Amino acid sequence: MQTRKHLDTLLELKDNPSLSQRSLARKLNISLGLTNSILKNLISRGWIKAKKDTGRKLLYIITPTGIANVSHLMYKRFQETFHYYHYTKDLLTAYLMKLYQQGERTVNIYGTGQLAEITYYAGISTSLKLNAIISDNPSKEKFLGQQTISITNFLSQYSNYNNLSDQKIIILSTDNPEKLTKEISKYKNIPKNIKIINVESILKNL
């Protein structure tokens, strides 16, 4: 069966055929036993061949058949990623449109990863207004051309308001909602006005 680890193994060996099984297992973040099984499978398919180097060391050389399958598997992975991106965006767009219908007008996005990117593009497909992109990465000053704001600065802005009773703050959390909740709990006057929406949980339940 062709798996992601088969492709990852081929790509690692393409760059460094002298990798030991232990080093390869470390790079792939899998067990030594699974690495050995994958290598045997690739050898039996004729995608790689083991060649003795010096001493007991082996070189794992990708064959022409293996090279052809690297291209095939990379294209397949691209298709899967492309499908995931658009499928997720469509689901989130539908969810955010419901938020707008329920009376919400402004949202904030927490995170600057792939899911944050999908959430951003889903949001601009609706009538919701993006207020801020919140990042906990100090080096990430901009995201998708938008200025980011740190969690601390974002929360400090709201904690300075005297009356927040009528102001609801929606945060679409795309990364580490536990950290976000912990930071919010430091500000006693605003947690009740903030609604954190865990985007991953939303997607699992749609």
Contacts in CASP RR format, 6 or more apart in sequence:
PFRMAT RR
TARGET T0000
AUTHOR 0000-0000-0000
METHOD contacts of the structure
MODEL  1
MQTRKHLDTLLELKDNPSLSQRSLARKLNISLGLTNSILKNLISRGWIKA
KKDTGRKLLYIITPTGIANVSHLMYKRFQETFHYYHYTKDLLTAYLMKLY
QQGERTVNIYGTGQLAEITYYAGISTSLKLNAIISDNPSKEKFLGQQTIS
ITNFLSQYSNYNNLSDQKIIILSTDNPEKLTKEISKYKNIPKNIKIINVE
SILKNL
2 73 0 8 1.000
4 77 0 8 1.000
5 28 0 8 1.000
5 30 0 8 1.000
5 34 0 8 1.000
5 38 0 8 1.000
6 38 0 8 1.000
6 41 0 8 1.000
6 42 0 8 1.000
6 73 0 8 1.000
7 70 0 8 1.000
7 73 0 8 1.000
7 74 0 8 1.000
7 77 0 8 1.000
8 28 0 8 1.000
9 24 0 8 1.000
9 28 0 8 1.000
9 35 0 8 1.000
9 38 0 8 1.000
9 39 0 8 1.000
9 42 0 8 1.000
10 42 0 8 1.000
10 47 0 8 1.000
10 48 0 8 1.000
10 62 0 8 1.000
10 66 0 8 1.000
10 69 0 8 1.000
10 70 0 8 1.000
10 73 0 8 1.000
11 70 0 8 1.000
12 19 0 8 1.000
12 24 0 8 1.000
12 27 0 8 1.000
12 28 0 8 1.000
13 19 0 8 1.000
13 24 0 8 1.000
13 48 0 8 1.000
13 60 0 8 1.000
13 61 0 8 1.000
13 62 0 8 1.000
14 62 0 8 1.000
14 67 0 8 1.000
14 70 0 8 1.000
17 59 0 8 1.000
17 60 0 8 1.000
17 61 0 8 1.000
17 62 0 8 1.000
18 53 0 8 1.000
18 57 0 8 1.000
18 59 0 8 1.000
19 27 0 8 1.000
19 60 0 8 1.000
20 57 0 8 1.000
21 32 0 8 1.000
21 35 0 8 1.000
21 36 0 8 1.000
21 39 0 8 1.000
22 32 0 8 1.000
24 35 0 8 1.000
24 39 0 8 1.000
25 31 0 8 1.000
25 32 0 8 1.000
25 33 0 8 1.000
25 34 0 8 1.000
25 35 0 8 1.000
28 35 0 8 1.000
39 48 0 8 1.000
39 50 0 8 1.000
39 60 0 8 1.000
42 48 0 8 1.000
42 66 0 8 1.000
43 49 0 8 1.000
43 50 0 8 1.000
45 65 0 8 1.000
45 66 0 8 1.000
45 69 0 8 1.000
46 63 0 8 1.000
46 65 0 8 1.000
46 66 0 8 1.000
47 62 0 8 1.000
47 63 0 8 1.000
47 65 0 8 1.000
47 66 0 8 1.000
47 69 0 8 1.000
48 60 0 8 1.000
48 61 0 8 1.000
48 62 0 8 1.000
48 63 0 8 1.000
48 66 0 8 1.000
49 60 0 8 1.000
49 61 0 8 1.000
49 63 0 8 1.000
50 58 0 8 1.000
50 59 0 8 1.000
50 60 0 8 1.000
50 61 0 8 1.000
51 58 0 8 1.000
51 59 0 8 1.000
51 60 0 8 1.000
51 61 0 8 1.000
52 58 0 8 1.000
52 59 0 8 1.000
53 59 0 8 1.000
62 70 0 8 1.000
85 118 0 8 1.000
88 115 0 8 1.000
88 118 0 8 1.000
88 122 0 8 1.000
88 203 0 8 1.000
89 118 0 8 1.000
89 121 0 8 1.000
89 122 0 8 1.000
89 125 0 8 1.000
90 122 0 8 1.000
91 203 0 8 1.000
91 206 0 8 1.000
92 118 0 8 1.000
92 119 0 8 1.000
92 122 0 8 1.000
92 123 0 8 1.000
92 199 0 8 1.000
92 202 0 8 1.000
92 203 0 8 1.000
93 122 0 8 1.000
93 123 0 8 1.000
93 125 0 8 1.000
93 126 0 8 1.000
94 206 0 8 1.000
95 122 0 8 1.000
95 202 0 8 1.000
95 206 0 8 1.000
96 107 0 8 1.000
96 122 0 8 1.000
96 123 0 8 1.000
96 125 0 8 1.000
96 126 0 8 1.000
96 128 0 8 1.000
97 126 0 8 1.000
99 107 0 8 1.000
99 128 0 8 1.000
99 170 0 8 1.000
100 126 0 8 1.000
100 127 0 8 1.000
100 128 0 8 1.000
104 128 0 8 1.000
104 168 0 8 1.000
104 170 0 8 1.000
105 127 0 8 1.000
105 128 0 8 1.000
105 129 0 8 1.000
106 128 0 8 1.000
106 129 0 8 1.000
106 130 0 8 1.000
106 131 0 8 1.000
106 170 0 8 1.000
107 123 0 8 1.000
107 128 0 8 1.000
107 129 0 8 1.000
107 130 0 8 1.000
107 131 0 8 1.000
107 170 0 8 1.000
107 171 0 8 1.000
107 172 0 8 1.000
108 130 0 8 1.000
108 131 0 8 1.000
108 132 0 8 1.000
108 133 0 8 1.000
108 134 0 8 1.000
108 154 0 8 1.000
108 169 0 8 1.000
108 170 0 8 1.000
108 171 0 8 1.000
108 172 0 8 1.000
109 116 0 8 1.000
109 119 0 8 1.000
109 120 0 8 1.000
109 130 0 8 1.000
109 132 0 8 1.000
109 133 0 8 1.000
109 134 0 8 1.000
109 171 0 8 1.000
109 172 0 8 1.000
109 174 0 8 1.000
110 116 0 8 1.000
110 134 0 8 1.000
110 151 0 8 1.000
110 171 0 8 1.000
110 172 0 8 1.000
110 173 0 8 1.000
110 174 0 8 1.000
110 175 0 8 1.000
110 177 0 8 1.000
110 180 0 8 1.000
110 196 0 8 1.000
111 133 0 8 1.000
111 134 0 8 1.000
111 135 0 8 1.000
111 136 0 8 1.000
111 143 0 8 1.000
111 173 0 8 1.000
111 174 0 8 1.000
111 175 0 8 1.000
112 133 0 8 1.000
112 135 0 8 1.000
112 137 0 8 1.000
112 140 0 8 1.000
112 143 0 8 1.000
112 148 0 8 1.000
112 175 0 8 1.000
113 174 0 8 1.000
113 175 0 8 1.000
115 174 0 8 1.000
115 175 0 8 1.000
115 199 0 8 1.000
115 200 0 8 1.000
116 133 0 8 1.000
116 143 0 8 1.000
116 174 0 8 1.000
116 175 0 8 1.000
117 143 0 8 1.000
117 144 0 8 1.000
119 172 0 8 1.000
119 174 0 8 1.000
119 199 0 8 1.000
120 130 0 8 1.000
120 133 0 8 1.000
120 143 0 8 1.000
120 144 0 8 1.000
120 146 0 8 1.000
123 130 0 8 1.000
124 130 0 8 1.000
130 146 0 8 1.000
132 148 0 8 1.000
132 149 0 8 1.000
132 154 0 8 1.000
133 143 0 8 1.000
133 144 0 8 1.000
133 146 0 8 1.000
133 147 0 8 1.000
133 148 0 8 1.000
133 149 0 8 1.000
134 148 0 8 1.000
134 149 0 8 1.000
134 150 0 8 1.000
134 151 0 8 1.000
134 154 0 8 1.000
134 171 0 8 1.000
134 180 0 8 1.000
135 143 0 8 1.000
135 148 0 8 1.000
135 149 0 8 1.000
135 150 0 8 1.000
135 151 0 8 1.000
136 150 0 8 1.000
136 151 0 8 1.000
136 176 0 8 1.000
136 179 0 8 1.000
138 150 0 8 1.000
140 148 0 8 1.000
141 147 0 8 1.000
141 148 0 8 1.000
142 148 0 8 1.000
151 179 0 8 1.000
151 180 0 8 1.000
151 183 0 8 1.000
152 183 0 8 1.000
155 183 0 8 1.000
155 184 0 8 1.000
155 186 0 8 1.000
155 187 0 8 1.000
155 190 0 8 1.000
158 164 0 8 1.000
158 167 0 8 1.000
158 169 0 8 1.000
158 187 0 8 1.000
158 190 0 8 1.000
158 193 0 8 1.000
159 187 0 8 1.000
159 189 0 8 1.000
159 190 0 8 1.000
161 167 0 8 1.000
164 189 0 8 1.000
164 190 0 8 1.000
164 193 0 8 1.000
165 193 0 8 1.000
167 193 0 8 1.000
168 193 0 8 1.000
168 195 0 8 1.000
169 190 0 8 1.000
169 193 0 8 1.000
169 194 0 8 1.000
169 195 0 8 1.000
170 195 0 8 1.000
170 197 0 8 1.000
171 180 0 8 1.000
171 194 0 8 1.000
171 195 0 8 1.000
171 196 0 8 1.000
171 197 0 8 1.000
172 197 0 8 1.000
172 199 0 8 1.000
173 180 0 8 1.000
173 196 0 8 1.000
173 197 0 8 1.000
173 198 0 8 1.000
173 199 0 8 1.000
174 199 0 8 1.000
174 200 0 8 1.000
177 196 0 8 1.000
177 198 0 8 1.000
180 196 0 8 1.000
181 196 0 8 1.000
184 190 0 8 1.000
184 191 0 8 1.000
184 194 0 8 1.000
184 196 0 8 1.000
185 191 0 8 1.000
END
